[in-house]
């Protein structure tokens, strides 16, 4: 895709347990130095605290690649967070099969950005 173009990420979520809070979902296209070349934050139409285990929920996240993005392939990441206080963000962390907490985002794929 060309720098400056937009895309809509369609995500499907199926919780395995009740969620303890109302989370905001995010998607970002990030560089190796964590520069965000695209970002979207969406509060789902049905608050996540009401999501039922086993049910399927769709959330769409619109992203526009910054026109100044250098040509390359960049990770597209997603995650969830709460905002307990103004300017603070608590991201939900991934848990390994043995119970360890790891990253606070999931890498979905790489997005190839061409010149404008």
LOMI-766855 format. One record per atom (N, C-alpha, C): x, y, z; atom name. Coordinates in steps of 0.02 Angstrom, whole numbers, plus 50000, padded with zeros to 5 digits. Each point is the difference from the previous one (the first is absolute). Example, Ala and Ser with C-alpha at 12.3 -4.5 7.8 and 13.67 -1.06 7.14 Angstrom:
// LOMI-766855
<lumpa><east>50660</east><north>49716</north><up>50390</up><atome>N</atome></lumpa>
<lumpa><east>49955</east><north>50059</north><up>50000</up><atome>CA</atome></lumpa>
<lumpa><east>50045</east><north>50060</north><up>50000</up><atome>C</atome></lumpa>
<lumpa><east>49982</east><north>50053</north><up>49964</up><atome>N</atome></lumpa>
<lumpa><east>50042</east><north>50059</north><up>50003</up><atome>CA</atome></lumpa>
<lumpa><east>49961</east><north>50055</north><up>50037</up><atome>C</atome></lumpa>
// end
This chain:
// LOMI-766855
<lumpa><east>50042</east><north>49941</north><up>50000</up><atome>N</atome></lumpa>
<lumpa><east>49958</east><north>50059</north><up>50000</up><atome>CA</atome></lumpa>
<lumpa><east>50044</east><north>50062</north><up>50000</up><atome>C</atome></lumpa>
<lumpa><east>49974</east><north>50054</north><up>49977</up><atome>N</atome></lumpa>
<lumpa><east>50038</east><north>50062</north><up>49996</up><atome>CA</atome></lumpa>
<lumpa><east>49994</east><north>50039</north><up>50065</up><atome>C</atome></lumpa>
<lumpa><east>50053</east><north>50035</north><up>50017</up><atome>N</atome></lumpa>
<lumpa><east>49996</east><north>50046</north><up>50057</up><atome>CA</atome></lumpa>
<lumpa><east>49943</east><north>50049</north><up>49987</up><atome>C</atome></lumpa>
<lumpa><east>49961</east><north>50015</north><up>50052</up><atome>N</atome></lumpa>
<lumpa><east>49943</east><north>50044</north><up>49993</up><atome>CA</atome></lumpa>
<lumpa><east>49934</east><north>49963</north><up>49988</up><atome>C</atome></lumpa>
<lumpa><east>50003</east><north>49936</north><up>49982</up><atome>N</atome></lumpa>
<lumpa><east>49939</east><north>49961</north><up>49988</up><atome>CA</atome></lumpa>
<lumpa><east>49971</east><north>49975</north><up>50066</up><atome>C</atome></lumpa>
<lumpa><east>49936</east><north>49983</north><up>49997</up><atome>N</atome></lumpa>
<lumpa><east>49966</east><north>49974</north><up>50059</up><atome>CA</atome></lumpa>
<lumpa><east>49978</east><north>49928</north><up>49991</up><atome>C</atome></lumpa>
<lumpa><east>49986</east><north>49969</north><up>50055</up><atome>N</atome></lumpa>
<lumpa><east>49974</east><north>49932</north><up>50000</up><atome>CA</atome></lumpa>
<lumpa><east>49955</east><north>49992</north><up>50061</up><atome>C</atome></lumpa>
<lumpa><east>49957</east><north>49950</north><up>49997</up><atome>N</atome></lumpa>
<lumpa><east>49958</east><north>49985</north><up>50058</up><atome>CA</atome></lumpa>
<lumpa><east>50017</east><north>49930</north><up>50023</up><atome>C</atome></lumpa>
<lumpa><east>50023</east><north>49995</north><up>50061</up><atome>N</atome></lumpa>
<lumpa><east>50016</east><north>49935</north><up>50030</up><atome>CA</atome></lumpa>
<lumpa><east>49937</east><north>49973</north><up>50033</up><atome>C</atome></lumpa>
<lumpa><east>49980</east><north>49941</north><up>49979</up><atome>N</atome></lumpa>
<lumpa><east>49941</east><north>49967</north><up>50029</up><atome>CA</atome></lumpa>
<lumpa><east>50026</east><north>49947</north><up>50048</up><atome>C</atome></lumpa>
<lumpa><east>49985</east><north>50008</north><up>50065</up><atome>N</atome></lumpa>
<lumpa><east>50023</east><north>49952</north><up>50050</up><atome>CA</atome></lumpa>
<lumpa><east>49940</east><north>49962</north><up>50028</up><atome>C</atome></lumpa>
<lumpa><east>50013</east><north>49938</north><up>50016</up><atome>N</atome></lumpa>
<lumpa><east>49949</east><north>49957</north><up>50029</up><atome>CA</atome></lumpa>
<lumpa><east>50026</east><north>49977</north><up>50068</up><atome>C</atome></lumpa>
<lumpa><east>49960</east><north>50009</north><up>50052</up><atome>N</atome></lumpa>
<lumpa><east>50020</east><north>49984</north><up>50068</up><atome>CA</atome></lumpa>
<lumpa><east>49951</east><north>49949</north><up>50029</up><atome>C</atome></lumpa>
<lumpa><east>50025</east><north>49951</north><up>50036</up><atome>N</atome></lumpa>
<lumpa><east>49958</east><north>49951</north><up>50035</up><atome>CA</atome></lumpa>
<lumpa><east>50032</east><north>49988</north><up>50069</up><atome>C</atome></lumpa>
<lumpa><east>49975</east><north>50035</north><up>50051</up><atome>N</atome></lumpa>
<lumpa><east>50031</east><north>49992</north><up>50067</up><atome>CA</atome></lumpa>
<lumpa><east>49990</east><north>49930</north><up>50028</up><atome>C</atome></lumpa>
<lumpa><east>50051</east><north>49976</north><up>50035</up><atome>N</atome></lumpa>
<lumpa><east>49994</east><north>49935</north><up>50032</up><atome>CA</atome></lumpa>
<lumpa><east>49978</east><north>50006</north><up>50073</up><atome>C</atome></lumpa>
<lumpa><east>50000</east><north>50061</north><up>50026</up><atome>N</atome></lumpa>
<lumpa><east>49978</east><north>50014</north><up>50068</up><atome>CA</atome></lumpa>
<lumpa><east>49971</east><north>50071</north><up>50001</up><atome>C</atome></lumpa>
<lumpa><east>49960</east><north>50017</north><up>50052</up><atome>N</atome></lumpa>
<lumpa><east>49974</east><north>50068</north><up>50004</up><atome>CA</atome></lumpa>
<lumpa><east>50057</east><north>50050</north><up>50005</up><atome>C</atome></lumpa>
<lumpa><east>49991</east><north>50058</north><up>49969</up><atome>N</atome></lumpa>
<lumpa><east>50050</east><north>50053</north><up>50005</up><atome>CA</atome></lumpa>
<lumpa><east>49982</east><north>50045</north><up>50059</up><atome>C</atome></lumpa>
<lumpa><east>50050</east><north>50018</north><up>50041</up><atome>N</atome></lumpa>
<lumpa><east>49986</east><north>50036</north><up>50063</up><atome>CA</atome></lumpa>
<lumpa><east>49988</east><north>50074</north><up>49992</up><atome>C</atome></lumpa>
<lumpa><east>50007</east><north>50027</north><up>49939</up><atome>N</atome></lumpa>
<lumpa><east>49993</east><north>50073</north><up>49991</up><atome>CA</atome></lumpa>
<lumpa><east>49979</east><north>50013</north><up>49928</up><atome>C</atome></lumpa>
<lumpa><east>49986</east><north>50063</north><up>49987</up><atome>N</atome></lumpa>
<lumpa><east>49986</east><north>50021</north><up>49931</up><atome>CA</atome></lumpa>
<lumpa><east>50066</east><north>50022</north><up>49968</up><atome>C</atome></lumpa>
<lumpa><east>50021</east><north>49962</north><up>49951</up><atome>N</atome></lumpa>
<lumpa><east>50063</east><north>50012</north><up>49966</up><atome>CA</atome></lumpa>
<lumpa><east>49989</east><north>50039</north><up>49936</up><atome>C</atome></lumpa>
<lumpa><east>50051</east><north>50038</north><up>49980</up><atome>N</atome></lumpa>
<lumpa><east>50004</east><north>50031</north><up>49934</up><atome>CA</atome></lumpa>
<lumpa><east>50046</east><north>49956</north><up>49959</up><atome>C</atome></lumpa>
<lumpa><east>49983</east><north>49987</north><up>49938</up><atome>N</atome></lumpa>
<lumpa><east>50043</east><north>49961</north><up>49956</up><atome>CA</atome></lumpa>
<lumpa><east>50043</east><north>50047</north><up>49959</up><atome>C</atome></lumpa>
<lumpa><east>50062</east><north>49979</north><up>49987</up><atome>N</atome></lumpa>
<lumpa><east>50043</east><north>50042</north><up>49959</up><atome>CA</atome></lumpa>
<lumpa><east>50033</east><north>49957</north><up>49946</up><atome>C</atome></lumpa>
<lumpa><east>50018</east><north>50034</north><up>49946</up><atome>N</atome></lumpa>
<lumpa><east>50040</east><north>49971</north><up>49946</up><atome>CA</atome></lumpa>
<lumpa><east>50051</east><north>50052</north><up>49981</up><atome>C</atome></lumpa>
<lumpa><east>50061</east><north>49978</north><up>49986</up><atome>N</atome></lumpa>
<lumpa><east>50053</east><north>50046</north><up>49981</up><atome>CA</atome></lumpa>
<lumpa><east>50046</east><north>49968</north><up>49948</up><atome>C</atome></lumpa>
<lumpa><east>50026</east><north>50041</north><up>49956</up><atome>N</atome></lumpa>
<lumpa><east>50054</east><north>49980</north><up>49956</up><atome>CA</atome></lumpa>
<lumpa><east>50061</east><north>50037</north><up>50027</up><atome>C</atome></lumpa>
<lumpa><east>50050</east><north>49961</north><up>50022</up><atome>N</atome></lumpa>
<lumpa><east>50057</east><north>50029</north><up>50036</up><atome>CA</atome></lumpa>
<lumpa><east>50067</east><north>49985</north><up>49967</up><atome>C</atome></lumpa>
<lumpa><east>50045</east><north>50048</north><up>50008</up><atome>N</atome></lumpa>
<lumpa><east>50068</east><north>49992</north><up>49975</up><atome>CA</atome></lumpa>
<lumpa><east>50044</east><north>49967</north><up>50053</up><atome>C</atome></lumpa>
<lumpa><east>50062</east><north>49982</north><up>49982</up><atome>N</atome></lumpa>
<lumpa><east>50045</east><north>49966</north><up>50047</up><atome>CA</atome></lumpa>
<lumpa><east>50017</east><north>50043</north><up>50061</up><atome>C</atome></lumpa>
<lumpa><east>49994</east><north>50066</north><up>49993</up><atome>N</atome></lumpa>
<lumpa><east>50013</east><north>50044</north><up>50057</up><atome>CA</atome></lumpa>
<lumpa><east>49935</east><north>50019</north><up>50036</up><atome>C</atome></lumpa>
<lumpa><east>49947</east><north>49964</north><up>49988</up><atome>N</atome></lumpa>
<lumpa><east>49932</east><north>50008</north><up>50027</up><atome>CA</atome></lumpa>
<lumpa><east>49963</east><north>50061</north><up>49973</up><atome>C</atome></lumpa>
<lumpa><east>50026</east><north>50031</north><up>49946</up><atome>N</atome></lumpa>
<lumpa><east>49962</east><north>50054</north><up>49968</up><atome>CA</atome></lumpa>
<lumpa><east>49934</east><north>49971</north><up>49975</up><atome>C</atome></lumpa>
<lumpa><east>49945</east><north>50034</north><up>50014</up><atome>N</atome></lumpa>
<lumpa><east>49935</east><north>49979</north><up>49976</up><atome>CA</atome></lumpa>
<lumpa><east>49985</east><north>50032</north><up>49933</up><atome>C</atome></lumpa>
<lumpa><east>49996</east><north>49958</north><up>49948</up><atome>N</atome></lumpa>
<lumpa><east>49985</east><north>50026</north><up>49933</up><atome>CA</atome></lumpa>
<lumpa><east>49925</east><north>49998</north><up>49986</up><atome>C</atome></lumpa>
<lumpa><east>49963</east><north>49965</north><up>50040</up><atome>N</atome></lumpa>
<lumpa><east>49927</east><north>49999</north><up>49997</up><atome>CA</atome></lumpa>
<lumpa><east>49975</east><north>49977</north><up>50068</up><atome>C</atome></lumpa>
<lumpa><east>49943</east><north>50026</north><up>50021</up><atome>N</atome></lumpa>
<lumpa><east>49973</east><north>49980</north><up>50065</up><atome>CA</atome></lumpa>
<lumpa><east>49924</east><north>50011</north><up>50001</up><atome>C</atome></lumpa>
<lumpa><east>49966</east><north>49954</north><up>50033</up><atome>N</atome></lumpa>
<lumpa><east>49928</east><north>50006</north><up>50011</up><atome>CA</atome></lumpa>
<lumpa><east>49984</east><north>49973</north><up>50069</up><atome>C</atome></lumpa>
<lumpa><east>49957</east><north>50035</north><up>50035</up><atome>N</atome></lumpa>
<lumpa><east>49975</east><north>49979</north><up>50065</up><atome>CA</atome></lumpa>
<lumpa><east>49924</east><north>50002</north><up>49996</up><atome>C</atome></lumpa>
<lumpa><east>49969</east><north>49943</north><up>50018</up><atome>N</atome></lumpa>
<lumpa><east>49927</east><north>49995</north><up>49993</up><atome>CA</atome></lumpa>
<lumpa><east>49970</east><north>49968</north><up>50063</up><atome>C</atome></lumpa>
<lumpa><east>49949</east><north>50033</north><up>50026</up><atome>N</atome></lumpa>
<lumpa><east>49960</east><north>49970</north><up>50053</up><atome>CA</atome></lumpa>
<lumpa><east>49946</east><north>49959</north><up>49965</up><atome>C</atome></lumpa>
<lumpa><east>49997</east><north>49934</north><up>50012</up><atome>N</atome></lumpa>
<lumpa><east>49950</east><north>49959</north><up>49964</up><atome>CA</atome></lumpa>
<lumpa><east>49929</east><north>50023</north><up>50014</up><atome>C</atome></lumpa>
<lumpa><east>49954</east><north>49989</north><up>49952</up><atome>N</atome></lumpa>
<lumpa><east>49930</east><north>50020</north><up>50010</up><atome>CA</atome></lumpa>
<lumpa><east>49969</east><north>49966</north><up>50061</up><atome>C</atome></lumpa>
<lumpa><east>50019</east><north>49937</north><up>50012</up><atome>N</atome></lumpa>
<lumpa><east>49979</east><north>49965</north><up>50061</up><atome>CA</atome></lumpa>
<lumpa><east>50059</east><north>50002</north><up>50048</up><atome>C</atome></lumpa>
<lumpa><east>49993</east><north>50034</north><up>50058</up><atome>N</atome></lumpa>
<lumpa><east>50057</east><north>50004</north><up>50046</up><atome>CA</atome></lumpa>
<lumpa><east>50027</east><north>49931</north><up>50017</up><atome>C</atome></lumpa>
<lumpa><east>50066</east><north>49994</north><up>50004</up><atome>N</atome></lumpa>
<lumpa><east>50032</east><north>49934</north><up>50009</up><atome>CA</atome></lumpa>
<lumpa><east>49982</east><north>49968</north><up>50067</up><atome>C</atome></lumpa>
<lumpa><east>49981</east><north>50039</north><up>50050</up><atome>N</atome></lumpa>
<lumpa><east>49981</east><north>49970</north><up>50064</up><atome>CA</atome></lumpa>
<lumpa><east>49935</east><north>49959</north><up>49992</up><atome>C</atome></lumpa>
<lumpa><east>49963</east><north>50012</north><up>49946</up><atome>N</atome></lumpa>
<lumpa><east>49938</east><north>49963</north><up>49987</up><atome>CA</atome></lumpa>
<lumpa><east>50010</east><north>49943</north><up>49950</up><atome>C</atome></lumpa>
<lumpa><east>50061</east><north>49992</north><up>49974</up><atome>N</atome></lumpa>
<lumpa><east>50013</east><north>49945</north><up>49953</up><atome>CA</atome></lumpa>
<lumpa><east>49993</east><north>49934</north><up>50036</up><atome>C</atome></lumpa>
<lumpa><east>49965</east><north>49953</north><up>49968</up><atome>N</atome></lumpa>
<lumpa><east>49989</east><north>49934</north><up>50030</up><atome>CA</atome></lumpa>
<lumpa><east>50052</east><north>49950</north><up>49974</up><atome>C</atome></lumpa>
<lumpa><east>50027</east><north>49960</north><up>50046</up><atome>N</atome></lumpa>
<lumpa><east>50048</east><north>49948</north><up>49978</up><atome>CA</atome></lumpa>
<lumpa><east>49970</east><north>49956</north><up>49945</up><atome>C</atome></lumpa>
<lumpa><east>50040</east><north>49988</north><up>49948</up><atome>N</atome></lumpa>
<lumpa><east>49979</east><north>49957</north><up>49945</up><atome>CA</atome></lumpa>
<lumpa><east>49963</east><north>50037</north><up>49945</up><atome>C</atome></lumpa>
<lumpa><east>49974</east><north>50060</north><up>50014</up><atome>N</atome></lumpa>
<lumpa><east>49966</east><north>50039</north><up>49949</up><atome>CA</atome></lumpa>
<lumpa><east>50051</east><north>50035</north><up>49956</up><atome>C</atome></lumpa>
<lumpa><east>49980</east><north>50016</north><up>49938</up><atome>N</atome></lumpa>
<lumpa><east>50045</east><north>50032</north><up>49952</up><atome>CA</atome></lumpa>
<lumpa><east>49980</east><north>50073</north><up>49992</up><atome>C</atome></lumpa>
<lumpa><east>50052</east><north>50044</north><up>50001</up><atome>N</atome></lumpa>
<lumpa><east>49989</east><north>50072</north><up>49994</up><atome>CA</atome></lumpa>
<lumpa><east>50046</east><north>50027</north><up>49945</up><atome>C</atome></lumpa>
<lumpa><east>49973</east><north>50041</north><up>49956</up><atome>N</atome></lumpa>
<lumpa><east>50040</east><north>50030</north><up>49947</up><atome>CA</atome></lumpa>
<lumpa><east>50013</east><north>50073</north><up>50017</up><atome>C</atome></lumpa>
<lumpa><east>50062</east><north>50021</north><up>49992</up><atome>N</atome></lumpa>
<lumpa><east>50018</east><north>50070</north><up>50009</up><atome>CA</atome></lumpa>
<lumpa><east>50043</east><north>50021</north><up>49940</up><atome>C</atome></lumpa>
<lumpa><east>49980</east><north>50055</north><up>49969</up><atome>N</atome></lumpa>
<lumpa><east>50038</east><north>50026</north><up>49942</up><atome>CA</atome></lumpa>
<lumpa><east>50041</east><north>50060</north><up>50023</up><atome>C</atome></lumpa>
<lumpa><east>50063</east><north>50001</north><up>49976</up><atome>N</atome></lumpa>
<lumpa><east>50046</east><north>50054</north><up>50018</up><atome>CA</atome></lumpa>
<lumpa><east>50026</east><north>50032</north><up>49936</up><atome>C</atome></lumpa>
<lumpa><east>49981</east><north>50063</north><up>49987</up><atome>N</atome></lumpa>
<lumpa><east>50024</east><north>50035</north><up>49940</up><atome>CA</atome></lumpa>
<lumpa><east>50071</east><north>50027</north><up>50010</up><atome>C</atome></lumpa>
<lumpa><east>50043</east><north>49986</north><up>49952</up><atome>N</atome></lumpa>
<lumpa><east>50070</east><north>50023</north><up>50005</up><atome>CA</atome></lumpa>
<lumpa><east>50017</east><north>50038</north><up>49936</up><atome>C</atome></lumpa>
<lumpa><east>50038</east><north>50054</north><up>50007</up><atome>N</atome></lumpa>
<lumpa><east>50027</east><north>50036</north><up>49944</up><atome>CA</atome></lumpa>
<lumpa><east>50075</east><north>50004</north><up>50009</up><atome>C</atome></lumpa>
<lumpa><east>50038</east><north>49977</north><up>49950</up><atome>N</atome></lumpa>
<lumpa><east>50072</east><north>50001</north><up>50004</up><atome>CA</atome></lumpa>
<lumpa><east>50024</east><north>50072</north><up>49991</up><atome>C</atome></lumpa>
<lumpa><east>50042</east><north>50024</north><up>50045</up><atome>N</atome></lumpa>
<lumpa><east>50027</east><north>50068</north><up>49997</up><atome>CA</atome></lumpa>
<lumpa><east>50033</east><north>50010</north><up>49932</up><atome>C</atome></lumpa>
<lumpa><east>49984</east><north>50056</north><up>49966</up><atome>N</atome></lumpa>
<lumpa><east>50030</east><north>50012</north><up>49935</up><atome>CA</atome></lumpa>
<lumpa><east>50077</east><north>50003</north><up>50001</up><atome>C</atome></lumpa>
<lumpa><east>50030</east><north>50015</north><up>50058</up><atome>N</atome></lumpa>
<lumpa><east>50073</east><north>50005</north><up>50005</up><atome>CA</atome></lumpa>
<lumpa><east>50033</east><north>49933</north><up>50018</up><atome>C</atome></lumpa>
<lumpa><east>49962</east><north>49946</north><up>49999</up><atome>N</atome></lumpa>
<lumpa><east>50027</east><north>49934</north><up>50018</up><atome>CA</atome></lumpa>
<lumpa><east>50051</east><north>49978</north><up>49948</up><atome>C</atome></lumpa>
<lumpa><east>50062</east><north>49984</north><up>50022</up><atome>N</atome></lumpa>
<lumpa><east>50050</east><north>49975</north><up>49952</up><atome>CA</atome></lumpa>
<lumpa><east>49980</east><north>49931</north><up>49973</up><atome>C</atome></lumpa>
<lumpa><east>50016</east><north>49986</north><up>49937</up><atome>N</atome></lumpa>
<lumpa><east>49984</east><north>49933</north><up>49973</up><atome>CA</atome></lumpa>
<lumpa><east>50035</east><north>49945</north><up>50040</up><atome>C</atome></lumpa>
<lumpa><east>49962</east><north>49949</north><up>50019</up><atome>N</atome></lumpa>
<lumpa><east>50026</east><north>49943</north><up>50038</up><atome>CA</atome></lumpa>
<lumpa><east>49941</east><north>49956</north><up>50017</up><atome>C</atome></lumpa>
<lumpa><east>50013</east><north>49946</north><up>50038</up><atome>N</atome></lumpa>
<lumpa><east>49947</east><north>49957</north><up>50027</up><atome>CA</atome></lumpa>
<lumpa><east>49999</east><north>50011</north><up>50075</up><atome>C</atome></lumpa>
<lumpa><east>49940</east><north>50013</north><up>50027</up><atome>N</atome></lumpa>
<lumpa><east>49992</east><north>50017</north><up>50070</up><atome>CA</atome></lumpa>
<lumpa><east>49950</east><north>49953</north><up>50034</up><atome>C</atome></lumpa>
<lumpa><east>50012</east><north>49984</north><up>50064</up><atome>N</atome></lumpa>
<lumpa><east>49952</east><north>49959</north><up>50036</up><atome>CA</atome></lumpa>
<lumpa><east>49933</east><north>50036</north><up>50011</up><atome>C</atome></lumpa>
<lumpa><east>49947</east><north>49962</north><up>49992</up><atome>N</atome></lumpa>
<lumpa><east>49933</east><north>50023</north><up>50019</up><atome>CA</atome></lumpa>
<lumpa><east>49984</east><north>49966</north><up>50066</up><atome>C</atome></lumpa>
<lumpa><east>49991</east><north>50040</north><up>50053</up><atome>N</atome></lumpa>
<lumpa><east>49988</east><north>49971</north><up>50066</up><atome>CA</atome></lumpa>
<lumpa><east>49930</east><north>50020</north><up>50024</up><atome>C</atome></lumpa>
<lumpa><east>49972</east><north>49958</north><up>50045</up><atome>N</atome></lumpa>
<lumpa><east>49936</east><north>50015</north><up>50031</up><atome>CA</atome></lumpa>
<lumpa><east>50005</east><north>49985</north><up>50075</up><atome>C</atome></lumpa>
<lumpa><east>49955</east><north>50030</north><up>50038</up><atome>N</atome></lumpa>
<lumpa><east>49997</east><north>49987</north><up>50071</up><atome>CA</atome></lumpa>
<lumpa><east>49940</east><north>50034</north><up>50031</up><atome>C</atome></lumpa>
<lumpa><east>49997</east><north>49996</north><up>50066</up><atome>N</atome></lumpa>
<lumpa><east>49946</east><north>50030</north><up>50038</up><atome>CA</atome></lumpa>
<lumpa><east>50029</east><north>50037</north><up>50059</up><atome>C</atome></lumpa>
<lumpa><east>49966</east><north>50055</north><up>50020</up><atome>N</atome></lumpa>
<lumpa><east>50023</east><north>50037</north><up>50059</up><atome>CA</atome></lumpa>
<lumpa><east>49941</east><north>50033</north><up>50035</up><atome>C</atome></lumpa>
<lumpa><east>50014</east><north>50018</north><up>50063</up><atome>N</atome></lumpa>
<lumpa><east>49954</east><north>50042</north><up>50039</up><atome>CA</atome></lumpa>
<lumpa><east>50037</east><north>50065</north><up>50015</up><atome>C</atome></lumpa>
<lumpa><east>49962</east><north>50051</north><up>50018</up><atome>N</atome></lumpa>
<lumpa><east>50028</east><north>50065</north><up>50020</up><atome>CA</atome></lumpa>
<lumpa><east>49977</east><north>50015</north><up>50071</up><atome>C</atome></lumpa>
<lumpa><east>50038</east><north>49976</north><up>50050</up><atome>N</atome></lumpa>
<lumpa><east>49978</east><north>50009</north><up>50069</up><atome>CA</atome></lumpa>
<lumpa><east>50001</east><north>50073</north><up>50023</up><atome>C</atome></lumpa>
<lumpa><east>50043</east><north>50042</north><up>49969</up><atome>N</atome></lumpa>
<lumpa><east>50003</east><north>50071</north><up>50017</up><atome>CA</atome></lumpa>
<lumpa><east>50021</east><north>50038</north><up>49938</up><atome>C</atome></lumpa>
<lumpa><east>49986</east><north>50064</north><up>49999</up><atome>N</atome></lumpa>
<lumpa><east>50017</east><north>50042</north><up>49943</up><atome>CA</atome></lumpa>
<lumpa><east>50073</east><north>49991</north><up>49980</up><atome>C</atome></lumpa>
<lumpa><east>50011</east><north>49982</north><up>49937</up><atome>N</atome></lumpa>
<lumpa><east>50068</east><north>49993</north><up>49974</up><atome>CA</atome></lumpa>
<lumpa><east>50034</east><north>49934</north><up>50016</up><atome>C</atome></lumpa>
<lumpa><east>49965</east><north>49954</north><up>50035</up><atome>N</atome></lumpa>
<lumpa><east>50030</east><north>49935</north><up>50017</up><atome>CA</atome></lumpa>
<lumpa><east>49966</east><north>49946</north><up>49958</up><atome>C</atome></lumpa>
<lumpa><east>50040</east><north>49948</north><up>49984</up><atome>N</atome></lumpa>
<lumpa><east>49974</east><north>49944</north><up>49961</up><atome>CA</atome></lumpa>
<lumpa><east>50026</east><north>49936</north><up>50030</up><atome>C</atome></lumpa>
<lumpa><east>49956</east><north>49954</north><up>50016</up><atome>N</atome></lumpa>
<lumpa><east>50019</east><north>49934</north><up>50024</up><atome>CA</atome></lumpa>
<lumpa><east>49981</east><north>49950</north><up>49946</up><atome>C</atome></lumpa>
<lumpa><east>50051</east><north>49973</north><up>49966</up><atome>N</atome></lumpa>
<lumpa><east>49987</east><north>49952</north><up>49947</up><atome>CA</atome></lumpa>
<lumpa><east>49992</east><north>49930</north><up>50028</up><atome>C</atome></lumpa>
<lumpa><east>49954</east><north>49963</north><up>49970</up><atome>N</atome></lumpa>
<lumpa><east>49991</east><north>49930</north><up>50017</up><atome>CA</atome></lumpa>
<lumpa><east>50060</east><north>49961</north><up>49973</up><atome>C</atome></lumpa>
<lumpa><east>50029</east><north>49957</north><up>50041</up><atome>N</atome></lumpa>
<lumpa><east>50059</east><north>49962</north><up>49978</up><atome>CA</atome></lumpa>
<lumpa><east>49982</east><north>49931</north><up>49977</up><atome>C</atome></lumpa>
<lumpa><east>50041</east><north>49973</north><up>49954</up><atome>N</atome></lumpa>
<lumpa><east>49993</east><north>49932</north><up>49978</up><atome>CA</atome></lumpa>
<lumpa><east>50027</east><north>49954</north><up>50054</up><atome>C</atome></lumpa>
<lumpa><east>49971</east><north>49940</north><up>50004</up><atome>N</atome></lumpa>
<lumpa><east>50021</east><north>49951</north><up>50050</up><atome>CA</atome></lumpa>
<lumpa><east>50022</east><north>49937</north><up>49964</up><atome>C</atome></lumpa>
<lumpa><east>50059</east><north>49974</north><up>50017</up><atome>N</atome></lumpa>
<lumpa><east>50026</east><north>49939</north><up>49969</up><atome>CA</atome></lumpa>
<lumpa><east>49961</east><north>49940</north><up>50028</up><atome>C</atome></lumpa>
<lumpa><east>50005</east><north>49942</north><up>49968</up><atome>N</atome></lumpa>
<lumpa><east>49965</east><north>49940</north><up>50025</up><atome>CA</atome></lumpa>
<lumpa><east>50020</east><north>49982</north><up>50072</up><atome>C</atome></lumpa>
<lumpa><east>50061</east><north>50018</north><up>50020</up><atome>N</atome></lumpa>
<lumpa><east>50021</east><north>49984</north><up>50069</up><atome>CA</atome></lumpa>
<lumpa><east>49984</east><north>50057</north><up>50049</up><atome>C</atome></lumpa>
<lumpa><east>49962</east><north>50052</north><up>49977</up><atome>N</atome></lumpa>
<lumpa><east>49976</east><north>50051</north><up>50046</up><atome>CA</atome></lumpa>
<lumpa><east>50043</east><north>50063</north><up>50005</up><atome>C</atome></lumpa>
<lumpa><east>50053</east><north>50005</north><up>49962</up><atome>N</atome></lumpa>
<lumpa><east>50043</east><north>50060</north><up>50003</up><atome>CA</atome></lumpa>
<lumpa><east>49969</east><north>50057</north><up>49959</up><atome>C</atome></lumpa>
<lumpa><east>50006</east><north>50061</north><up>50025</up><atome>N</atome></lumpa>
<lumpa><east>49978</east><north>50059</north><up>49963</up><atome>CA</atome></lumpa>
<lumpa><east>50055</east><north>50020</north><up>49951</up><atome>C</atome></lumpa>
<lumpa><east>49980</east><north>50018</north><up>49939</up><atome>N</atome></lumpa>
<lumpa><east>50049</east><north>50019</north><up>49950</up><atome>CA</atome></lumpa>
<lumpa><east>49982</east><north>50068</north><up>49970</up><atome>C</atome></lumpa>
<lumpa><east>49999</east><north>50004</north><up>49935</up><atome>N</atome></lumpa>
<lumpa><east>49987</east><north>50064</north><up>49966</up><atome>CA</atome></lumpa>
<lumpa><east>49931</east><north>50028</north><up>50016</up><atome>C</atome></lumpa>
<lumpa><east>49992</east><north>50065</north><up>49987</up><atome>N</atome></lumpa>
<lumpa><east>49935</east><north>50032</north><up>50010</up><atome>CA</atome></lumpa>
<lumpa><east>49967</east><north>50017</north><up>49933</up><atome>C</atome></lumpa>
<lumpa><east>50018</east><north>49962</north><up>49949</up><atome>N</atome></lumpa>
<lumpa><east>49971</east><north>50006</north><up>49933</up><atome>CA</atome></lumpa>
<lumpa><east>50011</east><north>49934</north><up>49964</up><atome>C</atome></lumpa>
<lumpa><east>49963</east><north>49991</north><up>49945</up><atome>N</atome></lumpa>
<lumpa><east>50006</east><north>49941</north><up>49958</up><atome>CA</atome></lumpa>
<lumpa><east>50017</east><north>50024</north><up>49929</up><atome>C</atome></lumpa>
<lumpa><east>50053</east><north>49972</north><up>49971</up><atome>N</atome></lumpa>
<lumpa><east>50018</east><north>50017</north><up>49931</up><atome>CA</atome></lumpa>
<lumpa><east>49958</east><north>49956</north><up>49954</up><atome>C</atome></lumpa>
<lumpa><east>49963</east><north>50033</north><up>49955</up><atome>N</atome></lumpa>
<lumpa><east>49957</east><north>49963</north><up>49953</up><atome>CA</atome></lumpa>
<lumpa><east>50036</east><north>49981</north><up>49936</up><atome>C</atome></lumpa>
<lumpa><east>50035</east><north>50049</north><up>49971</up><atome>N</atome></lumpa>
<lumpa><east>50032</east><north>49990</north><up>49934</up><atome>CA</atome></lumpa>
<lumpa><east>50045</east><north>50059</north><up>49987</up><atome>C</atome></lumpa>
<lumpa><east>50033</east><north>49998</north><up>49942</up><atome>N</atome></lumpa>
<lumpa><east>50038</east><north>50058</north><up>49977</up><atome>CA</atome></lumpa>
<lumpa><east>49961</east><north>50036</north><up>49946</up><atome>C</atome></lumpa>
<lumpa><east>50005</east><north>50067</north><up>50001</up><atome>N</atome></lumpa>
<lumpa><east>49969</east><north>50042</north><up>49949</up><atome>CA</atome></lumpa>
<lumpa><east>50056</east><north>50029</north><up>49958</up><atome>C</atome></lumpa>
<lumpa><east>49999</east><north>49988</north><up>49935</up><atome>N</atome></lumpa>
<lumpa><east>50051</east><north>50029</north><up>49957</up><atome>CA</atome></lumpa>
<lumpa><east>49976</east><north>50068</north><up>49977</up><atome>C</atome></lumpa>
<lumpa><east>50042</east><north>50050</north><up>50012</up><atome>N</atome></lumpa>
<lumpa><east>49984</east><north>50069</north><up>49981</up><atome>CA</atome></lumpa>
<lumpa><east>50048</east><north>50019</north><up>49943</up><atome>C</atome></lumpa>
<lumpa><east>49970</east><north>50022</north><up>49945</up><atome>N</atome></lumpa>
<lumpa><east>50039</east><north>50025</north><up>49944</up><atome>CA</atome></lumpa>
<lumpa><east>50003</east><north>50076</north><up>50005</up><atome>C</atome></lumpa>
<lumpa><east>50039</east><north>50031</north><up>49959</up><atome>N</atome></lumpa>
<lumpa><east>50004</east><north>50074</north><up>50001</up><atome>CA</atome></lumpa>
<lumpa><east>49933</east><north>50031</north><up>49983</up><atome>C</atome></lumpa>
<lumpa><east>49993</east><north>50064</north><up>50012</up><atome>N</atome></lumpa>
<lumpa><east>49936</east><north>50034</north><up>49987</up><atome>CA</atome></lumpa>
<lumpa><east>49981</east><north>50002</north><up>49927</up><atome>C</atome></lumpa>
// end
